[in-house]
C-alpha cells in the first residue's frame, strides 16, 4: 500500500490557502445571510426605543410585501437599469471595436481610455450630489439654458418622472460605460488576429466582421457584463437616493427595491427587510441561472443542433 | 456536469454575498428592553459615590459651548473639545454624532439598549433630544429619561421661571417632567427691508407687522407683493411649522395605532396648493435646508420673508445673506409658533446623579447663566422674567444684523402665547413624510388622493406598528 502512493500530495496547501476566504465568508456573509432569512419569518422591529419581537409570524411578512407596492418598485428598478444599460452596452461595444481596430489607428488611445474610465472613480453618491446641484431648478444647467435662450422658465428636471429617470439613467451610463469598454476591449484583443485576417482575405467588410466575428467570439464576456450589471442594477440605490433626497420622488417612481428596503430599515424592521432580501435573493438566483444557461451554451456554432436536425430528417426519411 | 453545478453554486454564493450586505442583521439582538423600568438605582441621591466620568450624548457642540460658558465648576477643556475636566477631577466626555439621517438617534439608541450592562464609566449620564423626537425618550414606558423629581429637582419651584410650554414638551403622558431646556424657540417673521419699502412704502416693523398679523390679512399682502413681482415666502415648507404646531390632537394618541391627520394640516395643504398656484410662493424652491432654499435668502432673491426662530436667523439667514447688515428686520408672525429646541435629559442608570442635577440646574434654570447665554449666543433662553428684562433693554440686546433691532421685544410676546401642540413619539416621521408626500401634489405631479395614499404607504413603512390613517374633513 505504502509504496503505491509515491507522488507528493500538495492539495492540502491549496485548501489552507483558500481557508481565510471561506472563514471570512462564513462569518461576514453566510451567518448574516442565514440570520436575514431567519428573521424574515419574525415580527421584529423597534418602536421608538422599545424593541418589538422577535415573534414568529410565519409567512406574514412575505404576504404583506406582495400586497404592498413591491412589484411597482421592482418595475422602477428594472426601468432605471434598462435606461442606463442599453446606451452603456451600445456605446461601449462601439468604442471597444474602434479602439481595437488595427486599421483605424486612433491616436491618443491611452488618453481616451483614462478619460472614459474616470467617472467610475468618483463615488456614486458624490456623483449624484454633483448632478443634484447641476440640475437643481436654480442650478447652473438651468442658468446656461436660460442665458442661451433655449428656455425662459427654469426646467424642473427632478420634478418630473421623465426627468428624474433620465438623469438616473444618464448617471449610471456615464459611470459604467468606461468600465465596460475596457472589459470588452480586452475581450476583443483576445480574439486571434488570424481570424480577422482570414475574414478580410475572404472579403468581409467591417460591419460583417463586427457582427459575424467579434460579437460571437466575445459572448462570454458580454454575458459576464450582463450578470454583473443585473446584480448591480438590482442593488441600485445610491444614485436615486441622493438625487431625490431619499424620497424616490416624484410619486415614488424612482424608488428602487433597495430604497424600499432602506425605508423598512429606518424603523429597524428586520422581519420585513429580511423578507424583501429573500425575494431579491430568489430573483437574482433565477437571473443568474438564465444567464448561466445562456453563456454555457454547449453548442456555440450551432453544429450540434444542425446534426440533430439532420438525424431527425434522416429518421423520417 | 459536476463542475457545472459547482460553478452555479459559486455564482449563487457570490450573488448572495453581494446582496446580503443590504439586509444587515441587528448587531445587538437579545438584550431587548434593557433600560425599561430600571430607574431605581439612580434615585438614591447624594449618599452614593459618584462616578469619575460623565458621558454626554449630543449632536453638536451647542450644549458643550454653553456649559463651558456658564457652569462654574468647569476647569478646562481639551483642545479637541472631547473632554472637559471639572474642578473636582470628574471628566465630562462629549460624545457627538451628527443629526443627519438619524445617525445621532441610532447611536444613542444603541447606547441606551446597552445601558444596563455597560461599565459605570461608559454609561450615558446626560443626553439631549430635539422637540421633534423628545417624546420618544420621555415616554414613560421607555423609561430612558429620569423624572426630574427623582433627581431632586422640583419643577414647580426650581423651574418656576421657565416657559410653561417647554415644561409640557419635556413631560410624559402622565405630566411627569423628564427633561429641561435652556432655550426656547419662538418664531418670528423676518423680512427684507428694501422689499417692504418698495411695496408698502415703509420698512417700519410695527407697520409691516400690521400687514402680516393673521392669515387673512397675510393673503391680501401676498397679492400686493405679487403685483410687484415678489414672493411672500420661499417654499410651502416655510409655513408648515405654524400649522403643525397648532394641531389640537397628537398625530397618534398614546396606546392607539391610528394616525389622525389634523384639520390644521389639511388647512396647510389647501393653503400651500392655493398659494403656490397663485404664485405667492417660489415654485423653484422645494422644501427647506437645500441649496435652492439657501439661495432664496440671498440678495438676488425675490423672496420677501422667512419664518424663523432665533437660531434660524443666526445660522441660516446670516450665513446665506450676501449683502450688508441691516437689510433684514423682524416682526410678529401671522400666528405664534415654536420651532425646535434642545432638551437635556438625565439618563436612567447614570452613576453621577448629583453632577447631572447640578449641570441641569446651572444650564437650564439659573437666570444669570441664561441671560449670559442670551447675550453671547443670542439664544432666546428659558427664563420668563429674564426675557422680559431683555425685551426692555434695547442697548445690550441690539442685533447688528437686523439693523439694531432688539429681537427679544418681538420674541417675548410670541413665547408667552405659545401653546405647544400635543406630541407623540411618531412626530418626526409624520412631519417629514407628510411634507414629502404632498410636495408632489403641490407640484402638480399627482392628485390629492394619490398624495394621501402615498403618505399612508410611507408612514406605515416607517412605523410598522401603526395600522391606519384617518384624515380630517
Interface residues (C-beta under 8 A of the other chain):
Chain A: X25 X29 X32 X33 X35 X36 X39 X45 X46 X47 X48 X49 X50 X51 X52 X54 X68 X69 X133 X136 X137 X138 X139 X154 X156 X159 X160 X161 X227 X231 X234 X235 X245 X247 X249 X250 X251 X252 X258 X260 X261 X263 X264 X265 X266 X267 X268 X269 X270 X272 X273 X274 X276 X277 X280 X281 X284 X285 X288 X289 X292 X296
Chain B: X4 X7 X8 X11 X12 X13 X15 X16 X17 X18 X19 X20 X22 X23 X24 X25 X26 X29 X32 X33 X35 X36 X102 X109 X112 X113 X136 X137 X139 X141 X142 X144 X283 X284 X285 X286 X287 X290 X291 X292 X295 X425 X436 X439 X440 X443 X445 X446 X450 X454 X457 X458 X461 X462 X463 X464 X465
